[in-house]
């Protein structure tokens, strides 16, 4: 679910997501799993070529499987991220820098 609101130089976009993968051993999925998350993105257009943007994101897992050694999101884990992204645009070209925390 996503929504975008624009008011003058501001663009605000919150979204929520949910995924569910049921167990299906016929196609190689031995355990069910689900993730849930959301984010808030905001952008401020300083002028026609420069904008300041940022986002806060969250994701969690309720996977129903044993913990294994791989770098994915395991059962009950949660992650947050905050990113600041200034952008300069000239016609079709743009330069963007991400500063994650």
Phi, psi and omega in degrees: 000128182220149180216140176234132178235130178241133179217102183063234182279354184266139169231123181241129182224100172269150172211155176234148177217151175216134175232146177221128177239109181285157176298133177207091183292340178297330180246013173092021177251096187283342183220145176284159180204154174211155175227156178216147182193178179194167180205159171230117179250138178221142180222139177237119179277107179294314173208193185290347182239352183228132177223155176244129182224159177203164178207150173237127183232150179221141173215143178224163183231141172232043182298138179255069180208159178292153177292135178232165181274087173206156190278031181268181179277115185269172181312126175075001180279155179224149178223143175238150170214148176229130183225137175249129188224089172285146183223134173245132180231136174233110184054244181268352182265144176216155175236129183227138176240133176255131176238086181281155174241000000 
